[in-house]
Amino acid sequence: MRAAMARQISRWAMCCHRAAAPGMGWGRGRGCELSRASFGRIMRPDDANIAGNVHGGTILKMIEEAGAIISTRHCNSQAGEPCVAALARVERTDFLSPMCIGEVANVSAEITYTSRHSVEVQVNVMSENILTGAKKVTNKATLWYVPLSLKNVNKVLEVPPIQYARKEQEDEGKKRYEEQKLDRLETKQRNGDVILPVINPEPHTVGYSQSSLIHLVGPSDCTLLGFVHGGVTMKLMDEVAGIVAARHCKTNIVTASVDAINFHEKIKKGCVITVSGRMTFTSNKSMEIEVFVDADPFVDEPRERYRAVSAFFTYVSLSKEGKPLPVPQLLTETEDEKRRFEEGKGRYLQTKAKRQAQLQQAAQQ
């Protein structure tokens, strides 16, 4: 069985190599390993909402697929145990521009830093109108992967190092690594909340829009190791967040950004996962929704339910013409809801200040 899985991963890497023939944007990192990848896919009606805007979860899934391919390839580039790269974290991701049905999503990924046991991948997504040739950047994302042994899924293997063009690149990467490591620990420690149903909730309250989705993890959702693909999980999270946003404002909505997504524990094939979402904060034109994933081992597992993934999604409301609309104010009722609202407001103001600083810096340059 393990030998068959090793052969399968080798075939996967070979297929990716063939797909990356001239013109596909592969580049070379250390030695003969390939640390860059790009691919394109046309957006179809089942990728989008009723207004024709591509779901944020669809984009997130493509981003994760690109990251998983080059991370797994890199971690198997030297002799040793075969492994699969598992998604551990996605940094804050902004959806810079909506993508529509009929456009081509061009995804490019590059390994930018390696620690002893993790890989940082930066991914860019560009939409292309193949009728007019117009292109625009829609997403930029940073993902972190860890290599798990095919022989022992609980064993994290060492990552082959990459070469850096400048010493500053390695120092900057190490700083990002330490920051995300600390944030993941802090996020895991505060992950004890659950979402309970509310009887006859009032419109625009937290209980009115909160939503949950239950999904049985099947083979098509999983990696070679039998654990859920990170992209599959993120797509389900975006679906639930979108339902919460649409219930709150009763208009067309699109994903504006996703705060850091932390994958706390693996989700095994056969688990039943509950994806829950609730509104935490609203500004004049945006909505923050907290989403978390709980896993219930369902087959031959004595383990209790556990928190597997958590994140905050931000949505905006759009008119039929695609113009931003005012968002109804969230009505908070309990002390916990008021506390979460203030915490969300703090994240909103921090992000707004950071964006303004970046615009000022760009204008000065």
BARO-527994 format. One record per residue (C-alpha): z negated, x, y; chain. Coordinates in nm, 4 decimals. Layout:
N
> up | east | north | c
> Z | X | Y | A $
...
end
This chain:
365
> up | east | north | c
> 0.0000 | 0.0000 | 0.0000 | A $
> -0.0975 | 0.2744 | 0.2450 | A $
> 0.2100 | 0.4775 | 0.1525 | A $
> 0.4284 | 0.1723 | 0.2152 | A $
> 0.2682 | 0.1201 | 0.5559 | A $
> 0.3253 | 0.4862 | 0.6409 | A $
> 0.6935 | 0.4525 | 0.5459 | A $
> 0.7171 | 0.1355 | 0.7563 | A $
> 0.5780 | 0.3049 | 1.0648 | A $
> 0.8227 | 0.5925 | 1.0137 | A $
> 1.1107 | 0.3437 | 0.9966 | A $
> 0.9749 | 0.1745 | 1.3110 | A $
> 0.9757 | 0.5038 | 1.4993 | A $
> 1.3288 | 0.5793 | 1.3715 | A $
> 1.4550 | 0.2379 | 1.4828 | A $
> 1.3012 | 0.2898 | 1.8263 | A $
> 1.4711 | 0.6297 | 1.8433 | A $
> 1.8097 | 0.4767 | 1.7598 | A $
> 1.7568 | 0.2009 | 2.0116 | A $
> 1.6902 | 0.4673 | 2.2700 | A $
> 2.0244 | 0.6346 | 2.2422 | A $
> 2.1936 | 0.7672 | 2.5599 | A $
> 2.1555 | 0.5293 | 2.8523 | A $
> 1.8296 | 0.3763 | 2.7293 | A $
> 1.6059 | 0.5977 | 2.9386 | A $
> 1.4122 | 0.7995 | 2.6846 | A $
> 1.2714 | 1.1300 | 2.8116 | A $
> 1.1033 | 1.4261 | 2.6500 | A $
> 0.7362 | 1.5182 | 2.6776 | A $
> 0.5662 | 1.8037 | 2.4954 | A $
> 0.7864 | 1.9754 | 2.2383 | A $
> 1.0297 | 1.7281 | 2.0878 | A $
> 0.8190 | 1.4143 | 2.1281 | A $
> 0.9499 | 1.1266 | 2.3364 | A $
> 0.7164 | 1.0033 | 2.6089 | A $
> 0.9407 | 0.7581 | 2.7939 | A $
> 1.0993 | 0.4331 | 2.6847 | A $
> 1.2993 | 0.1468 | 2.8331 | A $
> 1.4554 | -0.1725 | 2.7065 | A $
> 1.5924 | -0.4978 | 2.8443 | A $
> 1.5864 | -0.8642 | 2.7429 | A $
> 1.7391 | -1.1728 | 2.8996 | A $
> 1.4940 | -1.4454 | 2.9942 | A $
> 1.5513 | -1.7765 | 2.8148 | A $
> 1.4211 | -2.1310 | 2.8762 | A $
> 1.1361 | -2.0928 | 2.6247 | A $
> 1.0105 | -1.7924 | 2.8253 | A $
> 0.9560 | -2.0003 | 3.1404 | A $
> 0.7735 | -2.3011 | 3.2834 | A $
> 0.9361 | -2.6302 | 3.3839 | A $
> 1.0303 | -2.4846 | 3.7248 | A $
> 1.2218 | -2.1975 | 3.5626 | A $
> 0.9707 | -1.9231 | 3.6465 | A $
> 0.9023 | -1.6845 | 3.3571 | A $
> 0.5461 | -1.7057 | 3.2221 | A $
> 0.3247 | -1.4129 | 3.3152 | A $
> 0.2189 | -1.3948 | 2.9515 | A $
> 0.5795 | -1.3340 | 2.8447 | A $
> 0.5996 | -1.0359 | 3.0799 | A $
> 0.2616 | -0.9051 | 2.9647 | A $
> 0.3734 | -0.9249 | 2.6025 | A $
> 0.6868 | -0.7181 | 2.6756 | A $
> 0.4802 | -0.4637 | 2.8694 | A $
> 0.2409 | -0.4242 | 2.5765 | A $
> 0.5248 | -0.3898 | 2.3244 | A $
> 0.6716 | -0.0996 | 2.5223 | A $
> 0.3313 | 0.0666 | 2.5490 | A $
> 0.2549 | 0.0226 | 2.1794 | A $
> 0.5876 | 0.1746 | 2.0749 | A $
> 0.5631 | 0.4970 | 2.2721 | A $
> 0.1886 | 0.5369 | 2.2103 | A $
> 0.2299 | 0.4982 | 1.8353 | A $
> 0.5298 | 0.7319 | 1.8396 | A $
> 0.3398 | 0.9956 | 2.0371 | A $
> 0.0286 | 0.9777 | 1.8185 | A $
> 0.2453 | 1.0310 | 1.5080 | A $
> 0.4433 | 1.3186 | 1.6605 | A $
> 0.2398 | 1.5863 | 1.4832 | A $
> 0.1471 | 1.6320 | 1.1176 | A $
> -0.1615 | 1.4387 | 1.0159 | A $
> -0.2779 | 1.0916 | 0.9182 | A $
> -0.0317 | 0.8149 | 1.0090 | A $
> -0.1734 | 0.5780 | 1.2686 | A $
> -0.1016 | 0.2790 | 1.4907 | A $
> -0.1921 | 0.2751 | 1.8609 | A $
> -0.4210 | -0.0186 | 1.9433 | A $
> -0.4491 | -0.1619 | 2.2950 | A $
> -0.7934 | -0.1028 | 2.4486 | A $
> -0.7439 | -0.1980 | 2.8148 | A $
> -0.4908 | -0.3119 | 3.0735 | A $
> -0.5632 | -0.2178 | 3.4350 | A $
> -0.5134 | -0.4643 | 3.7182 | A $
> -0.1543 | -0.5876 | 3.7144 | A $
> 0.0200 | -0.7502 | 4.0113 | A $
> 0.3159 | -0.9840 | 3.9679 | A $
> 0.5136 | -0.8703 | 4.2705 | A $
> 0.7989 | -1.1176 | 4.2389 | A $
> 0.8757 | -1.4192 | 4.0157 | A $
> 1.1332 | -1.3776 | 3.7396 | A $
> 1.3671 | -1.6635 | 3.6493 | A $
> 1.5620 | -1.7915 | 3.3501 | A $
> 1.8890 | -1.6002 | 3.3070 | A $
> 1.7612 | -1.2786 | 3.4627 | A $
> 1.7230 | -0.9614 | 3.2578 | A $
> 1.3788 | -0.8024 | 3.2355 | A $
> 1.4166 | -0.4230 | 3.2263 | A $
> 1.0942 | -0.2630 | 3.1000 | A $
> 1.0334 | 0.1116 | 3.1306 | A $
> 0.7230 | 0.2915 | 3.0018 | A $
> 0.5918 | 0.6462 | 3.0251 | A $
> 0.2895 | 0.8308 | 2.8858 | A $
> 0.1076 | 0.9736 | 3.1872 | A $
> -0.2226 | 1.1016 | 3.0465 | A $
> -0.3889 | 1.1768 | 2.7146 | A $
> -0.7555 | 1.2349 | 2.6404 | A $
> -0.8861 | 1.3404 | 2.3030 | A $
> -0.8813 | 0.9856 | 2.1655 | A $
> -0.6761 | 0.7758 | 2.4085 | A $
> -0.3329 | 0.7454 | 2.5681 | A $
> -0.2514 | 0.6166 | 2.9169 | A $
> 0.0852 | 0.4442 | 2.9539 | A $
> 0.2357 | 0.3303 | 3.2830 | A $
> 0.4931 | 0.0518 | 3.2669 | A $
> 0.7350 | -0.0831 | 3.5282 | A $
> 0.9265 | -0.4102 | 3.4994 | A $
> 1.2412 | -0.4786 | 3.7016 | A $
> 1.4330 | -0.8060 | 3.7055 | A $
> 1.8123 | -0.7960 | 3.7220 | A $
> 2.0510 | -1.0767 | 3.8137 | A $
> 2.3464 | -0.9892 | 3.5922 | A $
> 2.5791 | -1.2145 | 3.7952 | A $
> 2.5150 | -1.0491 | 4.1315 | A $
> 2.3696 | -0.7154 | 4.0221 | A $
> 2.0602 | -0.7672 | 4.2406 | A $
> 1.7461 | -0.5912 | 4.1147 | A $
> 1.3821 | -0.6085 | 4.2157 | A $
> 1.0532 | -0.4694 | 4.0859 | A $
> 0.8356 | -0.7468 | 3.9432 | A $
> 0.5467 | -0.5665 | 3.7719 | A $
> 0.3643 | -0.2356 | 3.7471 | A $
> 0.0990 | -0.1921 | 3.4797 | A $
> -0.1264 | 0.0751 | 3.3322 | A $
> -0.2404 | 0.0432 | 2.9705 | A $
> -0.4790 | 0.2432 | 2.7505 | A $
> -0.4352 | 0.2826 | 2.3741 | A $
> -0.6392 | 0.4418 | 2.0949 | A $
> -0.4859 | 0.5619 | 1.7642 | A $
> -0.6335 | 0.3977 | 1.4524 | A $
> -0.5790 | 0.5506 | 1.1101 | A $
> -0.3717 | 0.3573 | 0.8577 | A $
> -0.6083 | 0.4807 | 0.5862 | A $
> -0.9284 | 0.3746 | 0.7623 | A $
> -0.8945 | 0.1214 | 1.0430 | A $
> -1.2359 | 0.2134 | 1.1849 | A $
> -1.1368 | 0.5775 | 1.2271 | A $
> -1.0042 | 0.6810 | 1.5678 | A $
> -0.7766 | 0.9833 | 1.5414 | A $
> -0.7148 | 1.2630 | 1.7884 | A $
> -0.4222 | 1.2334 | 2.0290 | A $
> -0.1651 | 1.5120 | 2.0662 | A $
> -0.1836 | 1.6455 | 2.4240 | A $
> 0.1057 | 1.6237 | 2.6685 | A $
> 0.2212 | 1.8807 | 2.9215 | A $
> 0.1778 | 1.8073 | 3.2918 | A $
> 0.4153 | 1.9198 | 3.5631 | A $
> 0.1200 | 1.9921 | 3.7913 | A $
> -0.2529 | 2.0519 | 3.7338 | A $
> -0.3228 | 1.7720 | 3.9842 | A $
> -0.1575 | 1.5193 | 3.7508 | A $
> -0.4019 | 1.6036 | 3.4736 | A $
> -0.6993 | 1.5901 | 3.7113 | A $
> -0.5915 | 1.2517 | 3.8484 | A $
> -0.5405 | 1.1191 | 3.4956 | A $
> -0.8854 | 1.2370 | 3.3892 | A $
> -1.0370 | 1.0584 | 3.6883 | A $
> -0.8608 | 0.7324 | 3.5914 | A $
> -0.9813 | 0.7785 | 3.2336 | A $
> -1.3465 | 0.8149 | 3.3372 | A $
> -1.3259 | 0.5144 | 3.5720 | A $
> -1.1790 | 0.2805 | 3.3112 | A $
> -1.4276 | 0.4001 | 3.0488 | A $
> -1.7201 | 0.3110 | 3.2764 | A $
> -1.5712 | -0.0255 | 3.3724 | A $
> -1.5102 | -0.1220 | 3.0084 | A $
> -1.8761 | -0.0532 | 2.9278 | A $
> -2.0009 | -0.2588 | 3.2237 | A $
> -1.7702 | -0.5492 | 3.1408 | A $
> -1.8815 | -0.5606 | 2.7774 | A $
> -2.2478 | -0.5742 | 2.8800 | A $
> -2.1989 | -0.8910 | 3.0908 | A $
> -1.9894 | -1.0797 | 2.8370 | A $
> -2.2383 | -1.3405 | 2.7136 | A $
> -2.1141 | -1.6592 | 2.8792 | A $
> -1.9694 | -1.9553 | 2.6919 | A $
> -1.7766 | -2.2550 | 2.8226 | A $
> -1.9301 | -2.5921 | 2.7375 | A $
> -1.7517 | -2.9294 | 2.7703 | A $
> -1.8354 | -3.1489 | 3.0708 | A $
> -1.8522 | -3.5294 | 3.0445 | A $
> -1.6513 | -3.7171 | 3.3109 | A $
> -1.6078 | -3.4237 | 3.5499 | A $
> -1.5082 | -3.4780 | 3.9123 | A $
> -1.1671 | -3.3503 | 4.0332 | A $
> -1.1603 | -2.9929 | 4.1649 | A $
> -1.4847 | -2.9002 | 3.9896 | A $
> -1.5096 | -2.6188 | 3.7353 | A $
> -1.5562 | -2.8647 | 3.4505 | A $
> -1.2502 | -3.0673 | 3.5488 | A $
> -0.9968 | -2.7884 | 3.4987 | A $
> -1.1617 | -2.5714 | 3.2308 | A $
> -0.9553 | -2.5421 | 2.9141 | A $
> -0.9635 | -2.3924 | 2.5657 | A $
> -0.7037 | -2.3097 | 2.3035 | A $
> -0.7748 | -2.2559 | 1.9331 | A $
> -0.5381 | -2.0356 | 1.7337 | A $
> -0.5385 | -1.9195 | 1.3718 | A $
> -0.4273 | -1.5562 | 1.3585 | A $
> -0.1340 | -1.5211 | 1.1206 | A $
> 0.0712 | -1.2258 | 0.9907 | A $
> 0.3333 | -1.2581 | 1.2670 | A $
> 0.0595 | -1.2041 | 1.5292 | A $
> -0.0549 | -0.8738 | 1.3818 | A $
> 0.0174 | -0.5016 | 1.3716 | A $
> 0.0664 | -0.2948 | 1.0573 | A $
> -0.3117 | -0.2696 | 1.0328 | A $
> -0.3551 | -0.6462 | 1.0167 | A $
> -0.5054 | -0.6848 | 1.3655 | A $
> -0.3711 | -0.8934 | 1.6524 | A $
> -0.1150 | -0.7391 | 1.8878 | A $
> -0.2595 | -0.7021 | 2.2372 | A $
> 0.0510 | -0.8686 | 2.3796 | A $
> 0.0000 | -1.1791 | 2.1649 | A $
> -0.3568 | -1.2131 | 2.2901 | A $
> -0.2556 | -1.1667 | 2.6543 | A $
> 0.0174 | -1.4293 | 2.6235 | A $
> -0.2333 | -1.6840 | 2.4921 | A $
> -0.4774 | -1.5937 | 2.7705 | A $
> -0.2087 | -1.6476 | 3.0337 | A $
> -0.1222 | -1.9878 | 2.8836 | A $
> -0.4832 | -2.1035 | 2.9092 | A $
> -0.5227 | -1.9662 | 3.2632 | A $
> -0.2013 | -2.1456 | 3.3620 | A $
> -0.3346 | -2.4762 | 3.2281 | A $
> -0.6568 | -2.4332 | 3.4268 | A $
> -0.4616 | -2.3585 | 3.7463 | A $
> -0.2208 | -2.6510 | 3.6979 | A $
> -0.5056 | -2.8931 | 3.6301 | A $
> -0.6820 | -2.7840 | 3.9468 | A $
> -0.3922 | -2.8141 | 4.1928 | A $
> -0.1425 | -3.0463 | 4.0108 | A $
> 0.1572 | -2.8388 | 4.1243 | A $
> 0.3854 | -2.5697 | 3.9897 | A $
> 0.1886 | -2.2464 | 3.9492 | A $
> 0.2744 | -1.8822 | 3.8767 | A $
> 0.0702 | -1.5774 | 3.7806 | A $
> 0.0031 | -1.3595 | 4.0849 | A $
> -0.2070 | -1.0869 | 3.9234 | A $
> -0.4326 | -1.0030 | 3.6326 | A $
> -0.7523 | -0.8065 | 3.6793 | A $
> -0.8387 | -0.5474 | 3.4177 | A $
> -0.8109 | -0.6860 | 3.0627 | A $
> -1.0691 | -0.5313 | 2.8330 | A $
> -1.0265 | -0.5414 | 2.4557 | A $
> -1.3833 | -0.5086 | 2.3330 | A $
> -1.3275 | -0.5526 | 1.9595 | A $
> -1.0387 | -0.5890 | 1.7174 | A $
> -0.9301 | -0.9341 | 1.5935 | A $
> -0.8389 | -0.9446 | 1.2272 | A $
> -0.5692 | -1.1493 | 1.0555 | A $
> -0.7189 | -1.4753 | 0.9337 | A $
> -0.9623 | -1.5096 | 1.2248 | A $
> -0.9757 | -1.8257 | 1.4319 | A $
> -0.9733 | -1.7331 | 1.8000 | A $
> -1.0851 | -1.9539 | 2.0866 | A $
> -0.9257 | -1.8691 | 2.4211 | A $
> -1.1301 | -2.0233 | 2.7041 | A $
> -1.0628 | -2.0375 | 3.0756 | A $
> -1.2485 | -2.1636 | 3.3819 | A $
> -1.1961 | -2.1527 | 3.7569 | A $
> -1.4291 | -1.9099 | 3.9325 | A $
> -1.2945 | -1.8841 | 4.2887 | A $
> -1.0337 | -2.0297 | 4.5246 | A $
> -0.9049 | -1.8980 | 4.8548 | A $
> -0.6641 | -2.0884 | 5.0775 | A $
> -0.3643 | -1.9982 | 4.8590 | A $
> -0.4933 | -1.8470 | 4.5351 | A $
> -0.7076 | -1.9312 | 4.2331 | A $
> -0.9110 | -1.6898 | 4.0195 | A $
> -0.9599 | -1.7914 | 3.6569 | A $
> -1.1914 | -1.6194 | 3.4113 | A $
> -1.0509 | -1.6053 | 3.0579 | A $
> -1.2170 | -1.4757 | 2.7441 | A $
> -1.1343 | -1.4699 | 2.3773 | A $
> -1.3917 | -1.5315 | 2.1041 | A $
> -1.3123 | -1.4586 | 1.7392 | A $
> -1.4505 | -1.6379 | 1.4338 | A $
> -1.3937 | -1.4495 | 1.1077 | A $
> -1.2558 | -1.7236 | 0.8845 | A $
> -1.1614 | -1.5671 | 0.5527 | A $
> -1.4047 | -1.3662 | 0.3370 | A $
> -1.6044 | -1.2482 | 0.6381 | A $
> -1.9795 | -1.3094 | 0.6862 | A $
> -1.9710 | -1.1967 | 1.0495 | A $
> -2.0708 | -1.4284 | 1.3361 | A $
> -1.8456 | -1.5202 | 1.6290 | A $
> -1.7965 | -1.2358 | 1.8769 | A $
> -1.6407 | -1.1744 | 2.2196 | A $
> -1.3136 | -0.9848 | 2.1715 | A $
> -1.1300 | -0.9850 | 2.5077 | A $
> -1.2040 | -1.0779 | 2.8697 | A $
> -1.0154 | -1.0791 | 3.2016 | A $
> -0.9610 | -1.2533 | 3.5360 | A $
> -0.6224 | -1.4075 | 3.6186 | A $
> -0.5081 | -1.5000 | 3.9704 | A $
> -0.2566 | -1.7814 | 4.0262 | A $
> -0.0791 | -1.9247 | 4.3279 | A $
> 0.0522 | -2.2771 | 4.3836 | A $
> 0.4218 | -2.3178 | 4.4720 | A $
> 0.6355 | -2.5959 | 4.6134 | A $
> 0.9670 | -2.7016 | 4.4561 | A $
> 1.1333 | -2.4536 | 4.6934 | A $
> 0.9084 | -2.1718 | 4.5722 | A $
> 0.6962 | -2.1590 | 4.8882 | A $
> 0.3174 | -2.1003 | 4.8631 | A $
> 0.1074 | -2.4158 | 4.8940 | A $
> -0.2567 | -2.4586 | 4.9999 | A $
> -0.4994 | -2.4660 | 4.7059 | A $
> -0.7712 | -2.7359 | 4.6836 | A $
> -1.1169 | -2.5873 | 4.7398 | A $
> -1.3168 | -2.5384 | 4.4215 | A $
> -1.6298 | -2.7539 | 4.4172 | A $
> -1.9235 | -2.5636 | 4.2690 | A $
> -2.2163 | -2.7622 | 4.1291 | A $
> -2.4535 | -2.5306 | 3.9419 | A $
> -2.6207 | -2.2072 | 4.0467 | A $
> -2.4108 | -2.0140 | 3.7921 | A $
> -2.0892 | -2.1604 | 3.9343 | A $
> -2.1962 | -2.0683 | 4.2879 | A $
> -2.2819 | -1.7143 | 4.1741 | A $
> -1.9442 | -1.6742 | 4.0009 | A $
> -1.7713 | -1.8082 | 4.3140 | A $
> -1.9368 | -1.5442 | 4.5325 | A $
> -1.8516 | -1.2702 | 4.2820 | A $
> -1.4898 | -1.3893 | 4.2796 | A $
> -1.4865 | -1.3936 | 4.6588 | A $
> -1.6037 | -1.0328 | 4.6575 | A $
> -1.3193 | -0.9320 | 4.4226 | A $
> -1.0714 | -1.1233 | 4.6400 | A $
> -1.1834 | -0.9545 | 4.9635 | A $
> -1.1886 | -0.6125 | 4.7980 | A $
> -0.8330 | -0.6562 | 4.6699 | A $
> -0.7162 | -0.7878 | 5.0067 | A $
> -0.8669 | -0.4886 | 5.1892 | A $
> -0.7117 | -0.2458 | 4.9426 | A $
> -0.3686 | -0.4085 | 4.9831 | A $
> -0.3920 | -0.3922 | 5.3630 | A $
> -0.4902 | -0.0253 | 5.3467 | A $
> -0.1883 | 0.0471 | 5.1258 | A $
> 0.0436 | -0.1326 | 5.3707 | A $
> -0.0964 | 0.0654 | 5.6623 | A $
> -0.0565 | 0.3898 | 5.4730 | A $
> 0.3032 | 0.3033 | 5.3843 | A $
> 0.3788 | 0.2155 | 5.7477 | A $
> 0.2416 | 0.5506 | 5.8678 | A $
> 0.4589 | 0.7397 | 5.6204 | A $
end
